[in-house]
């Protein structure tokens, strides 16, 4: 964004010096002024490319931060991170290419769809600690206790079923 400030300062200085830039007036936006300078100044294309690069980097940073937020909120898994970044980045690029639509932006629609997701339980402890006396420093490790603990999960029940065969 420093580039934008430099250009704004240059236009202001030119105006104060009484230099008229063809196609630029007090009501001209910065983008319009760049377009007016483009045919006469070869540096404009280079600066526009730098602005585009900075905007792209900002969109990627925002997409990565959003994906990490979804993972921490347990609305997505770590394995989905790259896909979430790509989705958010694509939506942000489409929004930037088509600004000013009356409908909700693609980014806001994507974010709303993930906000509506219920948190998953895959990374949470499913066996309450109160059922594990050994973890609390007491009790014995017996076959009955082992069977009881295994029966608390689907994988454990499968293991018990295979043992009895």
C-alpha positions as CSV (number, residue, x, y, z in Angstrom):
1,X,0.0,0.0,0.0
2,X,3.1,2.2,0.2
3,X,3.0,2.5,-3.6
4,X,-0.4,4.0,-3.5
5,X,0.7,6.7,-1.0
6,X,3.7,7.5,-3.3
7,X,1.4,8.0,-6.3
8,X,-1.1,10.1,-4.3
9,X,1.8,12.2,-3.0
10,X,3.1,12.7,-6.6
11,X,-0.3,13.7,-7.9
12,X,-0.7,16.2,-5.0
13,X,2.8,17.6,-5.6
14,X,2.0,18.0,-9.3
15,X,-1.2,19.8,-8.5
16,X,0.5,22.2,-6.1
17,X,3.2,23.0,-8.7
18,X,0.5,23.7,-11.2
19,X,1.4,20.8,-13.5
20,X,-1.7,19.5,-15.3
21,X,-1.8,15.8,-16.0
22,X,-4.1,15.1,-18.9
23,X,-7.2,13.2,-17.8
24,X,-6.7,13.9,-14.1
25,X,-8.8,16.3,-12.1
26,X,-9.8,16.9,-8.4
27,X,-12.6,14.3,-8.7
28,X,-10.4,11.7,-10.4
29,X,-9.9,8.5,-8.4
30,X,-6.5,7.1,-8.0
31,X,-7.2,4.2,-10.4
32,X,-8.5,6.7,-13.0
33,X,-5.3,8.7,-12.7
34,X,-3.2,5.6,-13.2
35,X,-5.1,4.8,-16.3
36,X,-4.6,8.4,-17.6
37,X,-0.8,8.1,-17.0
38,X,-0.5,4.5,-18.4
39,X,0.1,5.6,-22.0
40,X,2.7,8.2,-21.1
41,X,4.7,6.6,-18.2
42,X,6.1,3.0,-18.6
43,X,6.6,2.8,-14.8
44,X,2.8,2.6,-14.3
45,X,2.6,-0.9,-15.6
46,X,5.4,-2.0,-13.3
47,X,3.7,-0.3,-10.3
48,X,0.4,-1.8,-11.2
49,X,2.0,-5.3,-11.3
50,X,3.5,-4.6,-7.8
51,X,0.0,-3.6,-6.5
52,X,-1.5,-6.7,-8.0
53,X,1.2,-8.8,-6.3
54,X,0.6,-7.1,-2.9
55,X,-3.2,-7.7,-3.3
56,X,-2.6,-11.3,-4.1
57,X,-0.3,-11.8,-1.1
58,X,-2.9,-10.1,1.1
59,X,-5.7,-12.4,-0.2
60,X,-3.5,-15.5,0.4
61,X,-2.7,-14.4,4.0
62,X,-6.3,-13.9,4.7
63,X,-7.2,-17.3,3.2
64,X,-4.6,-19.0,5.3
65,X,-5.7,-17.3,8.5
66,X,-9.4,-18.2,7.8
67,X,-8.5,-21.8,7.1
68,X,-6.5,-22.0,10.4
69,X,-9.5,-20.5,12.2
70,X,-11.8,-23.1,10.8
71,X,-9.4,-25.9,11.9
72,X,-9.1,-24.5,15.4
73,X,-12.9,-24.2,15.6
74,X,-13.1,-27.9,14.6
75,X,-15.2,-27.1,11.6
76,X,-12.5,-28.5,9.3
77,X,-9.6,-30.9,9.7
78,X,-5.9,-30.3,9.2
79,X,-6.1,-32.4,6.0
80,X,-8.5,-29.9,4.5
81,X,-6.2,-26.9,5.0
82,X,-4.9,-26.7,1.5
83,X,-8.3,-27.2,0.0
84,X,-9.8,-24.5,2.2
85,X,-7.0,-22.0,1.3
86,X,-7.6,-22.7,-2.4
87,X,-11.4,-22.2,-2.0
88,X,-11.1,-19.0,-0.1
89,X,-8.4,-17.6,-2.4
90,X,-10.4,-18.4,-5.5
91,X,-13.5,-16.8,-4.0
92,X,-11.5,-13.7,-3.1
93,X,-10.0,-13.4,-6.6
94,X,-13.4,-13.7,-8.1
95,X,-14.7,-11.0,-5.8
96,X,-11.8,-8.8,-6.7
97,X,-12.4,-9.4,-10.4
98,X,-16.1,-8.7,-10.1
99,X,-16.6,-5.9,-7.5
100,X,-19.9,-4.1,-6.8
101,X,-22.3,-6.9,-7.3
102,X,-25.5,-6.6,-5.2
103,X,-25.4,-10.2,-4.1
104,X,-23.3,-11.5,-1.2
105,X,-19.6,-11.9,-2.1
106,X,-18.3,-15.4,-2.7
107,X,-16.0,-15.0,0.3
108,X,-18.8,-14.1,2.6
109,X,-20.9,-17.0,1.3
110,X,-18.0,-19.5,1.8
111,X,-17.4,-18.2,5.3
112,X,-21.1,-18.4,6.2
113,X,-21.3,-22.0,5.0
114,X,-18.5,-23.0,7.3
115,X,-19.9,-20.9,10.2
116,X,-23.0,-23.0,9.9
117,X,-21.1,-26.3,10.3
118,X,-21.2,-28.1,13.6
119,X,-17.8,-28.7,15.2
120,X,-16.6,-32.2,14.6
121,X,-15.7,-34.5,17.5
122,X,-12.8,-36.3,15.8
123,X,-10.0,-34.6,17.8
124,X,-11.8,-34.7,21.2
125,X,-11.4,-37.1,24.0
126,X,-14.3,-39.5,23.9
127,X,-13.8,-41.5,27.1
128,X,-14.4,-39.4,30.2
129,X,-11.4,-39.2,32.5
130,X,-13.5,-40.3,35.5
131,X,-13.7,-43.8,34.1
132,X,-9.9,-44.1,34.1
133,X,-8.8,-44.7,37.7
134,X,-5.3,-45.5,36.6
135,X,-4.9,-42.1,35.0
136,X,-5.9,-40.6,38.3
137,X,-3.2,-42.6,40.2
138,X,-5.4,-45.4,41.6
139,X,-6.9,-48.8,40.6
140,X,-5.5,-51.8,39.0
141,X,-5.0,-52.8,35.4
142,X,-7.2,-55.9,35.2
143,X,-8.7,-57.9,32.3
144,X,-12.2,-56.7,33.4
145,X,-11.2,-53.1,33.4
146,X,-9.5,-53.5,30.0
147,X,-12.7,-55.0,28.5
148,X,-14.8,-52.2,30.0
149,X,-12.6,-49.6,28.5
150,X,-12.5,-51.3,25.1
151,X,-16.2,-51.5,25.1
152,X,-16.5,-47.7,25.3
153,X,-15.3,-47.1,21.7
154,X,-16.2,-48.6,18.3
155,X,-12.6,-49.6,17.6
156,X,-12.4,-51.2,21.1
157,X,-15.6,-53.2,20.5
158,X,-14.2,-54.5,17.2
159,X,-11.0,-55.6,19.0
160,X,-13.0,-57.4,21.7
161,X,-15.1,-59.1,19.0
162,X,-12.0,-60.4,17.3
163,X,-10.5,-61.6,20.6
164,X,-13.6,-63.8,21.3
165,X,-13.5,-65.5,17.9
